[in-house]
Amino acid sequence: MPQQVVGIALEDNHVAVVRLTGYSKAYDVTLTLRQPLPVHNDPDEQARLQRETVRQLVEAHGLRGDTVLAALPAHHAILRNLALPFRDFRRIRQMITFALDEHMPFEPEDVVVDFRPLPVQQVPQQTQVLVAGMPKEEIARGLALLNGGGLQPNVLDLDVFSLANAAVLGGNGVPGKTALMYVHPERTLLTLLHDGVPVFARSLARGMPADNGDLPDAQRLDKQLQHTLYACEHIVQLTYEPDLLLLFGADREPLGQLAVSLNEATDVPTQVWRLEAPGYKPANAGSASPDAASHAIALGVALRGLHRQARGLNLRRGAFAPHSNLRDLRGKLIALGVLCAAVGSLGLGNLYLQNHYKARHLAQLQHGTARIFEEVLPGTRMVQPVVQMREKIRDLDKRLRAFGGLTGAQLSGLQILRELSVRTPAALGVEVDNVTIGDEMIELSASTASYDNVVKLQNAFAASPFLGDVTIHNSKQGLNNTVQFKLSLRAVNGLGGAP
């Protein structure tokens, strides 16, 4: 859906409005107007009359838009170029008001400050910034004038930066170093661009009107331009020789003659700005000429609503920060809902895939288990396959032992006793108290004269090819200075039966 943006330029005695409809690459200028504001000796009455004038403009022309942006006069602000000894933008935001304190006749708590980093950084650990500070009283006055007409601007910029947007985004491009000059009876604006970014700006509150209706004095404007260039080179430490001087003003014909005079005075190519952006369509019949340079400030601030890469400041900060309206809140909630739905869908999809893969793997395991069970226990109903298979393996093991096992023939109980008797050295004087022969283990309780005899008996049994894992247990001192002990042995091939 095409976006509708309203750009408003507030001057001391005039208000200019431009309305754009479309997108950043193709838009229509659907309205341009310029309206004088009433002047009265009583400040309160003057404010009331001006609010009423803005309200009538809004009602007469239906000044409503998806985005409303406004530009305030820069001569009510403090513009400074500062070099700060750090690069962290969050730290700059915290300290910028106090850094500007020595450059302005206001208390830090009475101004709103915003800044933009410059594209030219002379020292690696420093940040060159262009700072603007405006008294809260001036911001409140501008907001009251717009709010009285039912307009709620999202952005409050300065006219010097809106000119930069009009030059860069509203034309066919500008050279790397371009000087912008806005000539108007009320004031003269000068903005220096470096690669399309404002690096230095001045606003002369006193304009350059001719005394007898003739053109402004080109020599006088040239001096103002040269002073600005010298100040930029001194403060920013940047050699600035403009490749183009771009003129803005109220009437195109006098500006054309002034451009010729300034070209001769400054020896800098001078042109009159004209709206020639790609995709631009002129306004409908009945409105003022949209490419008139007198609407450049309003057009520049409106273009900021269409272009994300537009340059400028925003003085709607702190107590003047705009509150999210219901429409913005609804849009955020819709976006959040869509995001939650997408995350939920991904989660459900992931859960489905995991369950699908696990179910398929379980089916494969069950099929393999049934096949092996059928091979091992043919004709048997499978109830608890693990228990049934273990019982089958135990039965097969018993049968295998009856035939000598896997490693050789099994010994009977009598053969075990004979092996124990043969392996017991007669010189040890061992008295056997008890012999227990189990399925796999043999336990022997006996006594002898010393613990060394017990160890020798253990070694003798361990040397038998039929006995293994000979372990001594519970050796202790008995009666008549004898050592009582127990031995556990394992038949290597198991036992074939009782003795």
C-alpha positions as CSV (number, residue, x, y, z in Angstrom):
1,M,0.0,0.0,0.0
2,P,1.5,3.4,-0.9
3,Q,2.7,5.5,2.0
4,Q,1.5,9.0,2.6
5,V,4.0,11.4,4.1
6,V,3.5,15.0,5.1
7,G,6.5,17.3,5.5
8,I,6.1,20.7,7.2
9,A,8.7,23.5,7.3
10,L,8.0,26.0,10.2
11,E,9.4,29.4,9.7
12,D,9.0,32.5,11.8
13,N,6.2,34.0,9.7
14,H,5.4,31.2,7.2
15,V,4.6,27.5,7.1
16,A,5.3,25.4,4.0
17,V,3.7,21.9,3.5
18,V,4.5,19.1,1.0
19,R,2.6,15.9,0.8
20,L,4.1,12.8,-0.9
21,T,2.3,9.6,-1.8
22,G,4.1,6.4,-2.9
23,Y,7.4,4.7,-2.1
24,S,11.0,5.7,-1.9
25,K,11.6,5.0,-5.6
26,A,8.4,6.3,-7.0
27,Y,6.1,8.9,-5.5
28,D,3.7,11.6,-6.3
29,V,3.8,15.2,-4.9
30,T,0.1,15.5,-4.2
31,L,0.2,18.8,-2.4
32,T,2.5,21.8,-2.0
33,L,1.5,25.0,-0.3
34,R,3.0,28.0,1.5
35,Q,0.9,30.0,4.0
36,P,1.9,33.2,5.9
37,L,1.3,33.1,9.7
38,P,-0.5,35.9,11.5
39,V,1.6,38.4,13.4
40,H,0.3,40.2,16.5
41,N,1.8,42.4,19.2
42,D,0.5,40.1,21.9
43,P,2.6,36.9,21.9
44,D,-0.3,34.8,23.4
45,E,-2.7,36.2,20.8
46,Q,-0.2,35.6,18.0
47,A,0.2,31.9,19.1
48,R,-3.6,31.5,19.1
49,L,-4.0,33.0,15.7
50,Q,-1.2,30.9,14.3
51,R,-2.7,27.7,15.7
52,E,-6.0,28.6,14.2
53,T,-4.3,29.2,10.8
54,V,-2.7,25.8,10.9
55,R,-6.0,24.2,12.0
56,Q,-7.8,25.7,9.0
57,L,-5.0,24.5,6.6
58,V,-5.4,21.0,8.0
59,E,-9.1,21.0,7.5
60,A,-9.1,22.7,4.1
61,H,-6.5,20.4,2.6
62,G,-7.0,17.2,4.6
63,L,-3.5,17.1,5.9
64,R,-3.4,13.6,7.2
65,G,-0.6,11.1,6.5
66,D,0.9,7.8,7.7
67,T,3.9,9.8,8.8
68,V,4.2,13.5,9.7
69,L,7.6,15.2,9.9
70,A,8.5,18.8,10.6
71,A,11.6,21.0,10.3
72,L,12.3,23.9,12.7
73,P,14.3,27.0,12.0
74,A,18.0,26.3,12.7
75,H,18.6,29.9,13.8
76,H,16.7,29.1,17.0
77,A,19.3,26.2,17.7
78,I,22.9,26.0,18.5
79,L,25.0,24.2,15.8
80,R,28.5,23.1,16.6
81,N,31.1,20.7,15.3
82,L,32.8,18.9,18.2
83,A,35.6,16.3,18.5
84,L,34.9,13.8,21.4
85,P,37.6,11.6,22.8
86,F,35.7,8.3,22.5
87,R,33.9,6.2,19.8
88,D,31.1,4.6,21.7
89,F,27.8,6.2,20.5
90,R,26.0,5.4,23.7
91,R,28.6,7.2,25.7
92,I,28.4,10.1,23.3
93,R,24.6,10.2,23.8
94,Q,25.1,10.5,27.6
95,M,27.8,13.2,27.4
96,I,26.9,15.3,24.4
97,T,24.7,17.8,26.3
98,F,27.5,18.6,28.8
99,A,30.0,18.8,25.9
100,L,27.8,21.4,24.3
101,D,27.4,23.4,27.6
102,E,30.3,25.7,27.1
103,H,29.1,26.6,23.5
104,M,25.6,27.8,24.4
105,P,24.0,30.4,26.7
106,F,21.5,27.9,28.1
107,E,21.6,25.4,31.0
108,P,22.0,21.8,29.8
109,E,18.6,20.8,31.4
110,D,16.8,23.5,29.3
111,V,17.8,22.2,25.8
112,V,17.3,19.1,23.7
113,V,20.4,17.8,21.9
114,D,20.9,15.5,19.0
115,F,24.0,14.7,16.9
116,R,25.3,13.0,13.8
117,P,28.8,11.5,13.4
118,L,30.8,13.0,10.5
119,P,32.1,10.8,7.7
120,V,35.6,12.4,8.2
121,Q,37.5,11.2,11.3
122,Q,40.9,12.8,11.7
123,V,42.0,11.0,14.9
124,P,41.4,7.2,15.3
125,Q,40.3,7.5,18.9
126,Q,38.1,10.5,18.4
127,T,34.7,11.1,16.9
128,Q,33.8,14.1,14.9
129,V,30.1,15.0,15.4
130,L,27.8,17.7,14.2
131,V,25.7,18.7,17.2
132,A,22.4,20.7,17.4
133,G,20.9,21.9,20.6
134,M,17.5,23.7,20.8
135,P,15.8,25.2,23.8
136,K,12.9,23.2,25.1
137,E,10.8,26.4,24.9
138,E,11.2,26.6,21.1
139,I,10.4,22.9,20.7
140,A,7.3,23.2,22.8
141,R,6.2,26.3,20.8
142,G,6.6,24.4,17.5
143,L,4.8,21.3,18.8
144,A,2.0,23.4,20.2
145,L,1.5,25.1,16.8
146,L,1.3,21.7,15.0
147,N,-0.7,20.0,17.7
148,G,-3.3,22.8,17.6
149,G,-4.0,21.8,14.1
150,G,-4.3,18.1,14.9
151,L,-0.8,17.2,13.6
152,Q,1.5,14.9,15.5
153,P,5.0,14.9,14.0
154,N,7.1,11.9,14.5
155,V,10.3,13.8,13.8
156,L,11.5,17.3,14.5
157,D,14.4,18.1,12.3
158,L,16.2,21.4,11.4
159,D,15.8,23.1,8.0
160,V,19.6,23.0,7.2
161,F,19.5,19.1,7.2
162,S,16.2,19.0,5.3
163,L,17.9,21.0,2.5
164,A,20.5,18.2,2.4
165,N,17.8,15.6,1.9
166,A,16.2,17.7,-0.8
167,A,19.5,18.0,-2.7
168,V,20.6,14.4,-2.4
169,L,17.3,12.5,-2.6
170,G,15.3,15.0,-4.7
171,G,17.7,15.5,-7.5
172,N,19.8,13.5,-9.9
173,G,22.7,13.4,-7.5
174,V,25.3,16.0,-6.3
175,P,29.1,16.0,-6.3
176,G,31.1,14.8,-3.4
177,K,31.6,18.4,-2.0
178,T,28.5,20.5,-2.5
179,A,27.5,23.8,-0.8
180,L,23.8,24.4,-0.4
181,M,22.6,28.0,-0.1
182,Y,19.0,28.9,0.7
183,V,18.3,32.6,0.0
184,H,15.2,34.0,1.6
185,P,14.2,37.4,2.9
186,E,14.0,36.1,6.4
187,R,17.3,34.2,6.6
188,T,20.1,32.6,4.6
189,L,21.0,28.9,5.2
190,L,24.4,27.4,4.3
191,T,25.0,23.6,4.5
192,L,28.2,21.9,3.3
193,L,27.9,18.3,2.1
194,H,30.7,15.7,2.0
195,D,29.7,12.6,0.1
196,G,26.0,13.6,0.6
197,V,26.4,14.0,4.4
198,P,26.2,17.4,6.1
199,V,29.5,18.2,7.8
200,F,28.9,21.9,8.5
201,A,25.9,24.2,8.7
202,R,25.0,27.8,9.5
203,S,21.8,29.7,9.7
204,L,22.0,33.5,9.3
205,A,18.8,34.9,10.9
206,R,19.0,38.1,8.8
207,G,18.3,37.4,5.2
208,M,19.6,39.1,2.1
209,P,16.8,41.1,0.6
210,A,17.5,43.8,-2.0
211,D,16.8,47.3,-1.0
212,N,15.1,48.3,-4.2
213,G,13.7,45.0,-5.4
214,D,16.8,43.9,-7.3
215,L,18.7,40.7,-6.8
216,P,20.5,40.1,-3.5
217,D,24.1,41.2,-3.5
218,A,26.2,38.4,-4.9
219,Q,29.4,39.8,-3.4
220,R,27.8,39.8,0.0
221,L,26.6,36.2,-0.3
222,D,30.1,35.3,-1.6
223,K,31.6,36.6,1.6
224,Q,29.2,34.6,3.7
225,L,30.1,31.5,1.8
226,Q,33.8,32.1,2.1
227,H,33.5,32.7,5.9
228,T,31.6,29.4,6.2
229,L,34.3,27.6,4.2
230,Y,37.0,29.0,6.4
231,A,35.1,28.1,9.5
232,C,34.6,24.5,8.3
233,E,38.3,24.1,7.5
234,H,39.3,25.5,10.8
235,I,36.9,23.5,13.0
236,V,36.6,20.2,11.1
237,Q,40.2,20.3,9.9
238,L,39.0,19.5,6.4
239,T,40.1,21.3,3.3
240,Y,36.8,22.1,1.6
241,E,36.7,23.4,-1.9
242,P,33.1,22.9,-3.2
243,D,32.6,21.3,-6.6
244,L,29.1,22.8,-6.9
245,L,27.0,25.6,-5.3
246,L,23.3,24.7,-5.2
247,L,20.9,27.6,-4.8
248,F,17.4,27.4,-3.2
249,G,15.0,30.3,-2.9
250,A,11.5,31.6,-3.4
251,D,11.5,32.4,-7.2
252,R,13.2,30.5,-9.9
253,E,13.8,33.4,-12.3
254,P,15.7,35.7,-9.9
255,L,17.6,32.6,-8.6
256,G,18.8,31.9,-12.1
257,Q,20.3,35.4,-12.5
258,L,21.8,35.2,-9.0
259,A,23.4,31.8,-9.9
260,V,25.2,33.6,-12.8
261,S,26.4,36.4,-10.5
262,L,27.6,33.9,-7.8
263,N,29.4,31.8,-10.4
264,E,31.4,34.9,-11.4
265,A,32.0,36.0,-7.8
266,T,33.0,32.6,-6.3
267,D,34.4,30.9,-9.4
268,V,32.4,27.8,-8.3
269,P,29.9,26.2,-10.7
270,T,26.5,27.4,-9.4
271,Q,23.1,25.9,-10.2
272,V,19.5,26.4,-9.1
273,W,18.1,23.3,-7.4
274,R,15.2,21.5,-9.3
275,L,13.2,18.4,-8.2
276,E,14.2,15.7,-10.7
277,A,14.2,12.5,-8.6
278,P,13.6,9.2,-10.3
279,G,10.0,8.1,-10.0
280,Y,8.8,11.6,-9.1
281,K,5.5,12.8,-10.5
282,P,4.4,16.4,-10.3
283,A,1.5,17.5,-8.2
284,N,-2.0,17.7,-9.5
285,A,-3.3,20.9,-11.0
286,G,-4.3,23.6,-8.6
287,S,-1.3,23.4,-6.3
288,A,1.8,25.4,-6.4
289,S,4.8,24.3,-8.6
290,P,6.3,21.3,-6.7
291,D,9.8,21.9,-8.0
292,A,9.9,25.5,-6.7
293,A,12.9,25.9,-4.4
294,S,10.8,27.6,-1.8
295,H,9.3,24.2,-0.9
296,A,12.7,22.5,-0.7
297,I,12.8,22.4,3.1
298,A,9.3,20.9,3.4
299,L,10.1,18.4,0.6
300,G,13.4,17.4,2.2
301,V,11.8,16.6,5.5
302,A,9.0,14.7,3.8
303,L,11.6,12.6,1.8
304,R,13.0,11.5,5.1
305,G,9.8,9.7,5.8
306,L,10.2,7.7,2.5
307,H,13.9,7.1,2.5
308,R,15.6,5.2,5.4
309,Q,19.0,6.5,4.4
310,A,17.9,10.1,4.7
311,R,20.2,12.4,6.9
312,G,19.1,14.6,9.7
313,L,18.4,14.9,13.4
314,N,15.4,14.3,15.6
315,L,14.8,16.7,18.5
316,R,11.7,14.8,19.7
317,R,13.6,13.4,22.6
318,G,13.2,13.1,26.3
319,A,9.9,14.8,27.4
320,F,9.1,15.5,23.8
321,A,9.4,11.9,22.6
322,P,6.3,10.8,20.7
323,H,4.1,8.3,22.3
324,S,3.2,5.2,20.4
325,N,-0.4,5.6,19.1
326,L,-2.9,2.9,18.8
327,R,-2.1,2.2,15.2
328,D,1.6,1.7,15.9
329,L,0.8,-0.5,18.9
330,R,-1.5,-2.6,16.8
331,G,1.1,-2.9,14.1
332,K,3.7,-4.1,16.6
333,L,1.2,-6.5,18.2
334,I,0.4,-7.9,14.7
335,A,4.1,-8.3,13.9
336,L,4.6,-10.0,17.3
337,G,1.7,-12.3,16.7
338,V,3.0,-13.3,13.3
339,L,6.4,-14.0,14.8
340,C,4.9,-16.1,17.6
341,A,2.9,-18.0,15.1
342,A,5.9,-18.7,12.9
343,V,7.9,-19.8,15.9
344,G,5.1,-22.1,17.1
345,S,4.7,-23.6,13.6
346,L,8.5,-24.3,13.5
347,G,8.3,-25.9,17.0
348,L,5.3,-28.1,16.0
349,G,7.1,-29.0,12.7
350,N,10.2,-30.0,14.6
351,L,8.2,-32.0,17.2
352,Y,6.4,-33.8,14.4
353,L,9.7,-34.7,12.6
354,Q,11.3,-35.9,15.8
355,N,8.3,-38.1,16.6
356,H,8.2,-39.4,13.1
357,Y,11.9,-40.4,13.0
358,K,11.6,-41.9,16.5
359,A,8.5,-43.9,15.6
360,R,10.2,-45.2,12.4
361,H,13.3,-46.2,14.4
362,L,11.2,-47.9,17.0
363,A,9.4,-49.9,14.3
364,Q,12.7,-51.0,12.8
365,L,13.9,-52.1,16.2
366,Q,10.7,-54.1,16.9
367,H,10.9,-55.7,13.5
368,G,14.5,-56.7,14.1
369,T,13.7,-58.1,17.6
370,A,10.8,-60.1,16.2
371,R,13.0,-61.6,13.5
372,I,15.8,-62.6,15.9
373,F,13.3,-63.9,18.4
374,E,11.7,-66.1,15.7
375,E,15.1,-67.5,14.7
376,V,16.1,-68.3,18.3
377,L,12.7,-69.4,19.6
378,P,10.7,-70.7,16.7
379,G,7.1,-71.2,17.4
380,T,7.2,-69.4,20.7
381,R,4.8,-66.5,21.4
382,M,6.8,-63.4,22.1
383,V,5.7,-61.8,25.4
384,Q,8.8,-60.4,27.1
385,P,11.5,-60.9,24.5
386,V,14.4,-59.9,26.7
387,V,13.4,-62.2,29.6
388,Q,12.6,-65.1,27.2
389,M,15.9,-64.7,25.4
390,R,17.9,-64.6,28.6
391,E,16.2,-67.8,29.8
392,K,17.0,-69.5,26.5
393,I,20.7,-68.4,26.7
394,R,20.9,-69.7,30.3
395,D,19.4,-73.1,29.2
396,L,21.8,-73.3,26.3
397,D,24.7,-72.5,28.6
398,K,23.8,-75.3,30.9
399,R,23.6,-77.7,28.0
400,L,27.0,-76.5,26.7
401,R,28.6,-77.1,30.0
402,A,27.3,-80.7,30.0
403,F,29.4,-81.3,26.9
404,G,32.5,-79.6,28.1
405,G,31.8,-76.0,27.5
406,L,33.6,-73.9,24.9
407,T,37.1,-74.2,26.4
408,G,37.3,-77.9,27.4
409,A,35.8,-80.7,29.5
410,Q,34.3,-79.9,32.9
411,L,35.6,-81.5,36.1
412,S,33.4,-83.4,38.5
413,G,33.5,-82.8,42.2
414,L,35.8,-85.8,42.9
415,Q,38.2,-84.6,40.2
416,I,38.2,-81.2,41.9
417,L,39.0,-82.7,45.3
418,R,41.7,-84.8,43.7
419,E,43.2,-81.8,42.0
420,L,43.2,-79.9,45.3
421,S,44.8,-82.8,47.1
422,V,47.5,-83.2,44.5
423,R,48.3,-79.5,44.4
424,T,48.6,-79.1,48.2
425,P,52.3,-79.5,49.2
426,A,52.6,-82.0,52.0
427,A,55.3,-79.9,53.7
428,L,52.9,-77.0,54.4
429,G,51.0,-78.9,57.0
430,V,47.6,-77.7,56.0
431,E,44.6,-78.9,57.9
432,V,41.4,-78.6,55.9
433,D,38.2,-77.9,57.9
434,N,35.6,-77.5,55.1
435,V,35.4,-77.7,51.3
436,T,32.3,-76.4,49.5
437,I,32.0,-77.1,45.7
438,G,29.3,-75.0,43.9
439,D,28.4,-74.7,40.2
440,E,31.4,-72.5,39.4
441,M,33.1,-71.6,42.7
442,I,35.0,-73.7,45.3
443,E,35.5,-72.5,48.8
444,L,38.0,-74.0,51.1
445,S,38.4,-73.4,54.9
446,A,41.7,-74.5,56.5
447,S,44.5,-73.7,58.9
448,T,48.3,-73.8,58.7
449,A,51.3,-72.7,60.7
450,S,52.0,-69.3,59.1
451,Y,50.7,-66.8,56.6
452,D,53.6,-67.7,54.2
453,N,52.1,-71.2,54.0
454,V,48.8,-69.7,53.0
455,V,50.5,-67.7,50.1
456,K,52.4,-70.8,49.0
457,L,49.1,-72.8,48.9
458,Q,47.5,-70.0,46.9
459,N,50.4,-70.1,44.4
460,A,50.2,-73.9,44.2
461,F,46.4,-73.9,43.4
462,A,46.9,-71.1,40.9
463,A,49.4,-73.2,38.9
464,S,46.8,-75.8,38.2
465,P,45.4,-75.6,34.6
466,F,41.9,-76.5,36.0
467,L,41.8,-73.8,38.7
468,G,41.8,-70.1,38.5
469,D,41.0,-66.9,40.4
470,V,42.4,-68.1,43.7
471,T,41.7,-65.5,46.4
472,I,42.5,-65.5,50.1
473,H,39.7,-64.5,52.5
474,N,39.4,-64.0,56.3
475,S,43.0,-64.9,57.3
476,K,43.4,-64.6,61.0
477,Q,45.3,-65.9,64.0
478,G,43.8,-69.1,65.4
479,L,44.6,-71.4,68.3
480,N,48.1,-72.8,69.0
481,N,49.6,-70.0,66.9
482,T,48.0,-71.2,63.7
483,V,46.6,-69.1,60.9
484,Q,43.0,-69.8,59.9
485,F,42.0,-68.8,56.3
486,K,39.6,-69.3,53.5
487,L,40.3,-69.7,49.8
488,S,37.9,-69.2,46.9
489,L,38.7,-70.8,43.6
490,R,37.0,-71.1,40.2
491,A,37.0,-74.1,38.0
492,V,38.2,-72.9,34.6
493,N,35.7,-75.0,32.6
494,G,33.0,-75.1,35.3
495,L,31.8,-78.1,37.3
496,G,30.0,-81.1,35.9
497,G,28.2,-82.2,39.0
498,A,28.5,-82.9,42.7
499,P,31.4,-84.8,44.2
